[in-house]
């Protein structure tokens, strides 16, 4: 598994909500600095996608 993976993934609305919920829980439990910049960027991108729906 690569830290710089470039394969795209498509989530349904329900899957996107579930991933955002898990990332938010991790962020609350570990703190934003602990989850890493990549996961924070993923959460931000998914949240933006949900807002555009």
C-alpha distance matrix in Angstrom:
0.0 3.8 6.7 8.7 7.5 10.9 11.1 14.1 14.9 18.5 19.9 23.4 25.7 25.4 21.6 21.7 24.3 22.5 19.3 21.7 23.6 20.8 19.7 23.4 23.9 21.1 22.7 26.1 25.2 23.2 24.6 23.1 22.3 20.2 17.7 16.6 17.4 14.4 15.3 18.9 18.5 16.9 19.8 22.3 21.3 21.4 24.7 26.1 25.3 27.2 30.1 30.4 30.9
3.8 0.0 3.8 5.2 5.2 8.8 10.2 13.3 14.9 18.6 20.2 23.9 26.0 26.2 22.5 21.9 24.6 23.2 19.8 21.6 24.0 21.4 19.6 23.2 24.2 21.3 22.3 25.9 25.4 23.0 23.9 22.0 20.8 19.3 16.9 15.1 15.3 12.4 14.1 17.4 16.6 15.6 18.8 20.8 19.7 20.5 23.7 24.7 24.2 26.5 29.0 29.3 30.2
6.7 3.8 0.0 3.8 5.7 9.3 11.4 13.7 15.2 18.7 20.0 23.7 25.2 25.5 21.9 20.8 23.2 22.1 18.4 19.6 22.1 19.6 17.3 20.7 21.8 18.9 19.3 23.1 22.7 20.2 20.6 18.5 17.3 16.1 13.8 11.5 11.6 8.9 11.1 14.1 13.5 13.1 16.3 18.0 17.4 18.6 21.5 22.5 22.6 24.8 27.0 27.6 28.8
8.7 5.2 3.8 0.0 3.8 6.4 9.4 11.8 14.0 17.5 19.4 23.1 24.7 25.6 22.1 20.7 23.5 22.9 19.2 20.3 23.2 21.2 18.8 22.0 23.7 21.0 21.1 24.9 25.1 22.6 22.6 20.1 19.0 18.4 16.0 13.3 12.3 9.4 12.1 14.7 13.0 12.8 16.4 17.5 16.3 17.9 21.0 21.3 21.3 24.0 26.0 26.1 27.5
7.5 5.2 5.7 3.8 0.0 3.8 5.8 8.6 10.8 14.5 16.6 20.4 22.4 23.3 19.7 18.8 21.9 21.2 17.7 19.3 22.2 20.3 18.5 21.9 23.6 21.3 21.8 25.6 25.8 23.7 24.0 21.6 21.1 20.2 17.3 15.2 14.4 10.9 12.7 15.6 13.9 12.6 16.2 17.6 15.9 16.9 20.3 20.7 20.0 22.6 25.0 24.9 25.9
10.9 8.8 9.3 6.4 3.8 0.0 3.8 6.3 9.5 12.9 15.7 19.3 21.5 22.9 19.6 18.4 21.9 21.7 18.5 19.9 23.2 21.8 20.0 23.2 25.3 23.4 23.7 27.4 28.0 26.2 26.2 23.4 23.3 22.8 19.7 17.6 16.1 12.6 14.4 16.8 14.3 13.0 16.6 17.5 15.1 16.3 19.8 19.6 18.5 21.5 23.8 23.1 24.1
11.1 10.2 11.4 9.4 5.8 3.8 0.0 3.8 6.6 10.2 13.1 16.7 19.3 20.6 17.3 16.7 20.3 20.1 17.2 19.1 22.3 21.0 19.8 23.1 25.0 23.5 24.3 27.8 28.4 27.0 27.3 24.8 25.0 24.3 20.9 19.4 18.2 14.5 15.4 18.1 15.8 13.6 16.9 18.2 15.5 15.8 19.6 19.6 17.9 20.6 23.3 22.4 22.9
14.1 13.3 13.7 11.8 8.6 6.3 3.8 0.0 3.8 6.8 10.0 13.5 16.0 17.6 14.7 13.8 17.6 17.8 15.2 16.9 20.2 19.6 18.5 21.5 23.7 22.7 23.3 26.7 27.7 26.7 26.8 24.2 25.0 24.4 20.8 19.6 18.2 14.5 15.0 17.1 14.6 12.0 15.0 16.1 13.0 13.0 16.7 16.6 14.5 17.2 19.9 18.9 19.2
14.9 14.9 15.2 14.0 10.8 9.5 6.6 3.8 0.0 3.8 6.6 10.1 12.8 14.1 11.1 10.8 14.5 14.6 12.4 14.5 17.6 17.0 16.5 19.6 21.5 20.9 22.0 25.0 26.0 25.5 25.8 23.5 24.8 24.0 20.3 19.7 18.8 15.1 14.6 16.8 14.9 11.6 13.9 15.5 12.6 11.5 15.3 15.7 13.2 15.3 18.4 17.7 17.4
18.5 18.6 18.7 17.5 14.5 12.9 10.2 6.8 3.8 0.0 3.8 6.8 9.7 11.5 9.2 8.9 12.7 13.4 12.0 13.9 16.9 17.1 17.0 19.6 21.7 21.7 22.7 25.4 26.7 26.7 26.9 24.7 26.4 25.8 22.0 21.8 20.7 17.4 16.3 18.0 16.1 12.7 14.2 15.6 12.5 10.7 14.1 14.4 11.3 12.9 16.2 15.2 14.4
19.9 20.2 20.0 19.4 16.6 15.7 13.1 10.0 6.6 3.8 0.0 3.8 6.4 7.8 5.5 5.6 9.2 9.9 9.2 11.2 13.8 14.3 14.8 17.1 19.0 19.6 20.7 23.1 24.4 24.9 25.2 23.3 25.5 24.7 21.0 21.4 20.7 17.6 15.8 17.2 16.0 12.4 12.9 14.7 12.2 9.4 12.3 13.5 10.4 10.9 14.5 14.3 12.9
23.4 23.9 23.7 23.1 20.4 19.3 16.7 13.5 10.1 6.8 3.8 0.0 3.8 5.4 5.1 6.1 8.6 9.8 10.5 12.2 14.1 15.4 16.5 18.2 19.9 21.2 22.3 24.2 25.8 26.7 27.0 25.3 27.8 27.2 23.5 24.3 23.6 20.8 18.6 19.7 18.7 15.2 14.9 16.5 14.3 11.0 13.1 14.2 10.9 10.4 14.0 13.7 11.4
25.7 26.0 25.2 24.7 22.4 21.5 19.3 16.0 12.8 9.7 6.4 3.8 0.0 3.8 5.5 5.1 6.3 8.7 10.0 10.6 12.3 14.4 15.5 16.4 18.4 20.1 21.0 22.4 24.4 25.6 25.6 24.0 26.9 26.5 23.0 24.0 23.3 20.9 18.5 18.9 18.2 15.0 13.9 15.1 13.4 9.9 10.9 12.2 9.2 7.5 11.0 11.3 8.8
25.4 26.2 25.5 25.6 23.3 22.9 20.6 17.6 14.1 11.5 7.8 5.4 3.8 0.0 3.8 5.5 5.2 6.2 8.7 10.0 10.6 12.5 14.4 15.3 16.6 18.6 20.0 21.1 22.7 24.2 24.8 23.7 26.6 25.8 22.4 23.9 23.8 21.5 18.6 19.4 19.3 15.9 14.5 16.5 15.4 11.6 12.5 14.7 12.2 10.1 13.6 14.6 12.2
21.6 22.5 21.9 22.1 19.7 19.6 17.3 14.7 11.1 9.2 5.5 5.1 5.5 3.8 0.0 3.8 5.4 5.0 6.2 8.6 9.8 10.6 12.3 14.1 15.3 16.6 18.3 19.9 21.1 22.3 23.0 21.8 24.4 23.4 19.8 21.2 21.2 18.6 15.8 17.1 17.0 13.4 12.6 15.1 13.8 10.2 12.1 14.4 12.0 10.9 14.7 15.6 13.8
21.7 21.9 20.8 20.7 18.8 18.4 16.7 13.8 10.8 8.9 5.6 6.1 5.1 5.5 3.8 0.0 3.8 5.4 5.2 6.1 8.5 10.0 10.6 12.1 14.2 15.4 16.3 18.2 20.0 20.9 21.0 19.4 22.1 21.5 18.0 19.1 18.6 16.2 13.6 14.3 13.9 10.5 9.4 11.5 10.2 6.5 8.3 10.7 8.6 7.7 11.4 12.5 11.4
24.3 24.6 23.2 23.5 21.9 21.9 20.3 17.6 14.5 12.7 9.2 8.6 6.3 5.2 5.4 3.8 0.0 3.8 5.6 5.2 6.1 8.7 10.0 10.4 12.2 14.3 15.2 16.3 18.3 19.8 19.9 18.7 21.9 21.4 18.1 19.8 19.6 17.9 14.7 14.9 15.3 12.3 10.1 12.1 12.0 8.2 8.4 11.4 10.1 7.8 11.1 13.2 11.9
22.5 23.2 22.1 22.9 21.2 21.7 20.1 17.8 14.6 13.4 9.9 9.8 8.7 6.2 5.0 5.4 3.8 0.0 3.8 5.5 5.1 6.3 8.7 9.8 10.6 12.4 14.2 15.4 16.6 18.2 19.0 18.3 21.2 20.1 16.8 18.9 19.4 17.6 14.2 15.1 16.0 12.9 10.9 13.8 13.9 10.4 11.1 14.5 13.3 11.5 14.8 16.8 15.6
19.3 19.8 18.4 19.2 17.7 18.5 17.2 15.2 12.4 12.0 9.2 10.5 10.0 8.7 6.2 5.2 5.6 3.8 0.0 3.8 5.4 5.2 6.2 8.5 9.9 10.6 12.2 14.2 15.4 16.2 16.9 15.8 18.4 17.2 13.7 15.5 15.9 13.8 10.5 11.8 12.7 9.4 7.9 11.3 11.4 8.3 9.8 13.1 12.3 11.5 14.7 16.6 16.1
21.7 21.6 19.6 20.3 19.3 19.9 19.1 16.9 14.5 13.9 11.2 12.2 10.6 10.0 8.6 6.1 5.2 5.5 3.8 0.0 3.8 5.5 5.1 6.0 8.5 9.9 10.3 12.1 14.1 15.1 15.0 13.7 16.7 16.3 13.0 14.7 14.8 13.4 10.0 10.0 11.2 8.6 5.8 8.7 9.7 6.8 7.0 10.6 10.7 9.6 12.2 14.7 14.7
23.6 24.0 22.1 23.2 22.2 23.2 22.3 20.2 17.6 16.9 13.8 14.1 12.3 10.6 9.8 8.5 6.1 5.1 5.4 3.8 0.0 3.8 5.5 5.1 6.2 8.7 9.8 10.5 12.3 14.1 14.5 14.2 17.4 16.6 13.8 16.3 17.0 16.1 12.4 12.4 14.3 12.1 9.1 11.9 13.4 10.5 10.0 13.8 14.0 12.1 14.5 17.4 17.0
20.8 21.4 19.6 21.2 20.3 21.8 21.0 19.6 17.0 17.1 14.3 15.4 14.4 12.5 10.6 10.0 8.7 6.3 5.2 5.5 3.8 0.0 3.8 5.4 5.1 6.2 8.6 9.9 10.5 12.0 13.2 13.1 15.9 14.3 11.4 14.2 15.6 14.5 10.8 11.7 14.0 11.7 9.5 12.9 14.4 11.9 12.3 16.0 16.2 15.0 17.5 20.2 19.9
19.7 19.6 17.3 18.8 18.5 20.0 19.8 18.5 16.5 17.0 14.8 16.5 15.5 14.4 12.3 10.6 10.0 8.7 6.2 5.1 5.5 3.8 0.0 3.8 5.4 5.1 6.1 8.6 9.8 10.3 10.7 9.9 12.6 11.5 8.4 10.8 12.0 11.2 7.4 8.0 10.6 8.8 6.5 10.0 11.9 10.3 10.7 14.2 15.0 14.4 16.6 19.2 19.7
23.4 23.2 20.7 22.0 21.9 23.2 23.1 21.5 19.6 19.6 17.1 18.2 16.4 15.3 14.1 12.1 10.4 9.8 8.5 6.0 5.1 5.4 3.8 0.0 3.8 5.4 5.0 6.1 8.6 9.9 9.6 9.2 12.6 12.2 9.9 12.6 13.5 13.6 10.1 9.2 12.0 11.0 7.8 10.3 13.0 11.4 10.5 14.1 15.5 14.3 15.8 19.0 19.6
23.9 24.2 21.8 23.7 23.6 25.3 25.0 23.7 21.5 21.7 19.0 19.9 18.4 16.6 15.3 14.2 12.2 10.6 9.9 8.5 6.2 5.1 5.4 3.8 0.0 3.8 5.4 5.1 6.1 8.4 9.5 10.5 13.5 12.3 10.5 13.9 15.6 15.8 12.1 12.0 15.2 14.0 11.2 14.0 16.5 14.7 14.1 17.8 18.8 17.4 19.2 22.4 22.6
21.1 21.3 18.9 21.0 21.3 23.4 23.5 22.7 20.9 21.7 19.6 21.2 20.1 18.6 16.6 15.4 14.3 12.4 10.6 9.9 8.7 6.2 5.1 5.4 3.8 0.0 3.8 5.4 5.1 5.7 7.4 8.4 10.8 8.9 7.1 10.7 13.0 13.3 9.9 10.3 13.8 12.9 10.9 13.9 16.4 15.2 15.2 18.6 19.8 19.1 21.0 23.9 24.4
22.7 22.3 19.3 21.1 21.8 23.7 24.3 23.3 22.0 22.7 20.7 22.3 21.0 20.0 18.3 16.3 15.2 14.2 12.2 10.3 9.8 8.6 6.1 5.0 5.4 3.8 0.0 3.8 5.5 5.3 4.8 5.1 8.2 7.6 6.3 9.5 11.2 12.4 9.4 8.4 12.2 12.3 9.9 12.1 15.2 14.7 14.1 17.2 19.1 18.5 19.8 22.8 23.9
26.1 25.9 23.1 24.9 25.6 27.4 27.8 26.7 25.0 25.4 23.1 24.2 22.4 21.1 19.9 18.2 16.3 15.4 14.2 12.1 10.5 9.9 8.6 6.1 5.1 5.4 3.8 0.0 3.8 5.8 5.5 7.5 10.6 10.1 9.8 13.0 14.8 16.2 13.2 12.0 15.6 15.7 12.9 14.8 18.0 17.2 16.0 19.2 21.2 20.0 21.0 24.4 25.2
25.2 25.4 22.7 25.1 25.8 28.0 28.4 27.7 26.0 26.7 24.4 25.8 24.4 22.7 21.1 20.0 18.3 16.6 15.4 14.1 12.3 10.5 9.8 8.6 6.1 5.1 5.5 3.8 0.0 3.8 6.0 8.9 11.0 9.3 9.6 13.2 15.8 17.1 14.1 13.8 17.5 17.4 15.1 17.5 20.5 19.6 18.9 22.3 23.9 22.9 24.2 27.5 28.1
23.2 23.0 20.2 22.6 23.7 26.2 27.0 26.7 25.5 26.7 24.9 26.7 25.6 24.2 22.3 20.9 19.8 18.2 16.2 15.1 14.1 12.0 10.3 9.9 8.4 5.7 5.3 5.8 3.8 0.0 3.8 6.7 7.8 5.7 6.8 10.2 13.1 14.8 12.4 12.2 16.0 16.3 14.7 16.9 19.9 19.6 19.3 22.4 24.2 23.7 25.0 28.1 29.1
24.6 23.9 20.6 22.6 24.0 26.2 27.3 26.8 25.8 26.9 25.2 27.0 25.6 24.8 23.0 21.0 19.9 19.0 16.9 15.0 14.5 13.2 10.7 9.6 9.5 7.4 4.8 5.5 6.0 3.8 0.0 3.8 5.5 5.5 7.0 9.5 11.7 14.0 12.0 10.7 14.4 15.5 13.7 15.2 18.5 18.7 17.9 20.7 23.0 22.7 23.5 26.5 28.0
23.1 22.0 18.5 20.1 21.6 23.4 24.8 24.2 23.5 24.7 23.3 25.3 24.0 23.7 21.8 19.4 18.7 18.3 15.8 13.7 14.2 13.1 9.9 9.2 10.5 8.4 5.1 7.5 8.9 6.7 3.8 0.0 3.8 5.5 5.8 7.2 8.4 11.0 9.4 7.4 11.0 12.6 11.1 12.0 15.4 16.1 15.5 17.8 20.3 20.5 21.1 23.9 25.7
22.3 20.8 17.3 19.0 21.1 23.3 25.0 25.0 24.8 26.4 25.5 27.8 26.9 26.6 24.4 22.1 21.9 21.2 18.4 16.7 17.4 15.9 12.6 12.6 13.5 10.8 8.2 10.6 11.0 7.8 5.5 3.8 0.0 3.8 5.8 5.9 7.6 10.8 10.2 8.9 12.1 14.1 13.5 14.4 17.4 18.6 18.4 20.4 22.9 23.5 24.1 26.7 28.6
20.2 19.3 16.1 18.4 20.2 22.8 24.3 24.4 24.0 25.8 24.7 27.2 26.5 25.8 23.4 21.5 21.4 20.1 17.2 16.3 16.6 14.3 11.5 12.2 12.3 8.9 7.6 10.1 9.3 5.7 5.5 5.5 3.8 0.0 3.8 5.5 8.7 10.9 9.8 9.8 13.2 14.4 13.9 15.7 18.4 19.1 19.3 21.7 23.7 24.1 25.4 27.9 29.4
17.7 16.9 13.8 16.0 17.3 19.7 20.9 20.8 20.3 22.0 21.0 23.5 23.0 22.4 19.8 18.0 18.1 16.8 13.7 13.0 13.8 11.4 8.4 9.9 10.5 7.1 6.3 9.8 9.6 6.8 7.0 5.8 5.8 3.8 0.0 3.8 6.9 8.1 6.3 7.0 10.4 10.9 10.6 12.9 15.3 15.7 16.3 18.8 20.4 21.0 22.5 24.9 26.2
16.6 15.1 11.5 13.3 15.2 17.6 19.4 19.6 19.7 21.8 21.4 24.3 24.0 23.9 21.2 19.1 19.8 18.9 15.5 14.7 16.3 14.2 10.8 12.6 13.9 10.7 9.5 13.0 13.2 10.2 9.5 7.2 5.9 5.5 3.8 0.0 3.8 5.6 5.7 6.4 8.8 10.2 11.0 12.5 14.5 15.8 16.7 18.6 20.3 21.5 22.9 24.8 26.5
17.4 15.3 11.6 12.3 14.4 16.1 18.2 18.2 18.8 20.7 20.7 23.6 23.3 23.8 21.2 18.6 19.6 19.4 15.9 14.8 17.0 15.6 12.0 13.5 15.6 13.0 11.2 14.8 15.8 13.1 11.7 8.4 7.6 8.7 6.9 3.8 0.0 3.8 5.6 5.0 6.1 8.6 9.9 10.4 12.2 14.2 15.2 16.4 18.3 20.0 21.0 22.6 24.7
14.4 12.4 8.9 9.4 10.9 12.6 14.5 14.5 15.1 17.4 17.6 20.8 20.9 21.5 18.6 16.2 17.9 17.6 13.8 13.4 16.1 14.5 11.2 13.6 15.8 13.3 12.4 16.2 17.1 14.8 14.0 11.0 10.8 10.9 8.1 5.6 3.8 0.0 3.8 5.4 5.1 6.2 8.7 9.8 10.5 12.3 14.2 15.3 16.5 18.5 20.0 21.2 23.0
15.3 14.1 11.1 12.1 12.7 14.4 15.4 15.0 14.6 16.3 15.8 18.6 18.5 18.6 15.8 13.6 14.7 14.2 10.5 10.0 12.4 10.8 7.4 10.1 12.1 9.9 9.4 13.2 14.1 12.4 12.0 9.4 10.2 9.8 6.3 5.7 5.6 3.8 0.0 3.8 5.4 4.9 6.1 8.5 9.8 10.4 12.1 14.1 15.2 16.4 18.3 20.0 21.4
18.9 17.4 14.1 14.7 15.6 16.8 18.1 17.1 16.8 18.0 17.2 19.7 18.9 19.4 17.1 14.3 14.9 15.1 11.8 10.0 12.4 11.7 8.0 9.2 12.0 10.3 8.4 12.0 13.8 12.2 10.7 7.4 8.9 9.8 7.0 6.4 5.0 5.4 3.8 0.0 3.8 5.4 5.1 6.2 8.6 9.9 10.5 12.3 14.3 15.4 16.5 18.5 20.4
18.5 16.6 13.5 13.0 13.9 14.3 15.8 14.6 14.9 16.1 16.0 18.7 18.2 19.3 17.0 13.9 15.3 16.0 12.7 11.2 14.3 14.0 10.6 12.0 15.2 13.8 12.2 15.6 17.5 16.0 14.4 11.0 12.1 13.2 10.4 8.8 6.1 5.1 5.4 3.8 0.0 3.8 5.4 5.0 6.1 8.6 9.8 10.5 12.3 14.3 15.3 16.6 18.8
16.9 15.6 13.1 12.8 12.6 13.0 13.6 12.0 11.6 12.7 12.4 15.2 15.0 15.9 13.4 10.5 12.3 12.9 9.4 8.6 12.1 11.7 8.8 11.0 14.0 12.9 12.3 15.7 17.4 16.3 15.5 12.6 14.1 14.4 10.9 10.2 8.6 6.2 4.9 5.4 3.8 0.0 3.8 5.4 5.1 6.1 8.5 9.8 10.5 12.3 14.2 15.5 16.9
19.8 18.8 16.3 16.4 16.2 16.6 16.9 15.0 13.9 14.2 12.9 14.9 13.9 14.5 12.6 9.4 10.1 10.9 7.9 5.8 9.1 9.5 6.5 7.8 11.2 10.9 9.9 12.9 15.1 14.7 13.7 11.1 13.5 13.9 10.6 11.0 9.9 8.7 6.1 5.1 5.4 3.8 0.0 3.8 5.5 5.2 6.0 8.5 9.8 10.5 12.2 14.3 15.7
22.3 20.8 18.0 17.5 17.6 17.5 18.2 16.1 15.5 15.6 14.7 16.5 15.1 16.5 15.1 11.5 12.1 13.8 11.3 8.7 11.9 12.9 10.0 10.3 14.0 13.9 12.1 14.8 17.5 16.9 15.2 12.0 14.4 15.7 12.9 12.5 10.4 9.8 8.5 6.2 5.0 5.4 3.8 0.0 3.8 5.5 5.1 6.2 8.7 10.0 10.6 12.5 14.7
21.3 19.7 17.4 16.3 15.9 15.1 15.5 13.0 12.6 12.5 12.2 14.3 13.4 15.4 13.8 10.2 12.0 13.9 11.4 9.7 13.4 14.4 11.9 13.0 16.5 16.4 15.2 18.0 20.5 19.9 18.5 15.4 17.4 18.4 15.3 14.5 12.2 10.5 9.8 8.6 6.1 5.1 5.5 3.8 0.0 3.8 5.4 5.1 6.3 8.8 9.9 10.7 12.8
21.4 20.5 18.6 17.9 16.9 16.3 15.8 13.0 11.5 10.7 9.4 11.0 9.9 11.6 10.2 6.5 8.2 10.4 8.3 6.8 10.5 11.9 10.3 11.4 14.7 15.2 14.7 17.2 19.6 19.6 18.7 16.1 18.6 19.1 15.7 15.8 14.2 12.3 10.4 9.9 8.6 6.1 5.2 5.5 3.8 0.0 3.8 5.3 5.0 6.3 8.7 9.9 11.0
24.7 23.7 21.5 21.0 20.3 19.8 19.6 16.7 15.3 14.1 12.3 13.1 10.9 12.5 12.1 8.3 8.4 11.1 9.8 7.0 10.0 12.3 10.7 10.5 14.1 15.2 14.1 16.0 18.9 19.3 17.9 15.5 18.4 19.3 16.3 16.7 15.2 14.2 12.1 10.5 9.8 8.5 6.0 5.1 5.4 3.8 0.0 3.8 5.4 5.1 6.3 8.8 10.2
26.1 24.7 22.5 21.3 20.7 19.6 19.6 16.6 15.7 14.4 13.5 14.2 12.2 14.7 14.4 10.7 11.4 14.5 13.1 10.6 13.8 16.0 14.2 14.1 17.8 18.6 17.2 19.2 22.3 22.4 20.7 17.8 20.4 21.7 18.8 18.6 16.4 15.3 14.1 12.3 10.5 9.8 8.5 6.2 5.1 5.3 3.8 0.0 3.8 5.4 5.1 6.3 9.0
25.3 24.2 22.6 21.3 20.0 18.5 17.9 14.5 13.2 11.3 10.4 10.9 9.2 12.2 12.0 8.6 10.1 13.3 12.3 10.7 14.0 16.2 15.0 15.5 18.8 19.8 19.1 21.2 23.9 24.2 23.0 20.3 22.9 23.7 20.4 20.3 18.3 16.5 15.2 14.3 12.3 10.5 9.8 8.7 6.3 5.0 5.4 3.8 0.0 3.8 5.4 5.2 6.6
27.2 26.5 24.8 24.0 22.6 21.5 20.6 17.2 15.3 12.9 10.9 10.4 7.5 10.1 10.9 7.7 7.8 11.5 11.5 9.6 12.1 15.0 14.4 14.3 17.4 19.1 18.5 20.0 22.9 23.7 22.7 20.5 23.5 24.1 21.0 21.5 20.0 18.5 16.4 15.4 14.3 12.3 10.5 10.0 8.8 6.3 5.1 5.4 3.8 0.0 3.8 5.4 5.4
30.1 29.0 27.0 26.0 25.0 23.8 23.3 19.9 18.4 16.2 14.5 14.0 11.0 13.6 14.7 11.4 11.1 14.8 14.7 12.2 14.5 17.5 16.6 15.8 19.2 21.0 19.8 21.0 24.2 25.0 23.5 21.1 24.1 25.4 22.5 22.9 21.0 20.0 18.3 16.5 15.3 14.2 12.2 10.6 9.9 8.7 6.3 5.1 5.4 3.8 0.0 3.8 5.5
30.4 29.3 27.6 26.1 24.9 23.1 22.4 18.9 17.7 15.2 14.3 13.7 11.3 14.6 15.6 12.5 13.2 16.8 16.6 14.7 17.4 20.2 19.2 19.0 22.4 23.9 22.8 24.4 27.5 28.1 26.5 23.9 26.7 27.9 24.9 24.8 22.6 21.2 20.0 18.5 16.6 15.5 14.3 12.5 10.7 9.9 8.8 6.3 5.2 5.4 3.8 0.0 3.8
30.9 30.2 28.8 27.5 25.9 24.1 22.9 19.2 17.4 14.4 12.9 11.4 8.8 12.2 13.8 11.4 11.9 15.6 16.1 14.7 17.0 19.9 19.7 19.6 22.6 24.4 23.9 25.2 28.1 29.1 28.0 25.7 28.6 29.4 26.2 26.5 24.7 23.0 21.4 20.4 18.8 16.9 15.7 14.7 12.8 11.0 10.2 9.0 6.6 5.4 5.5 3.8 0.0
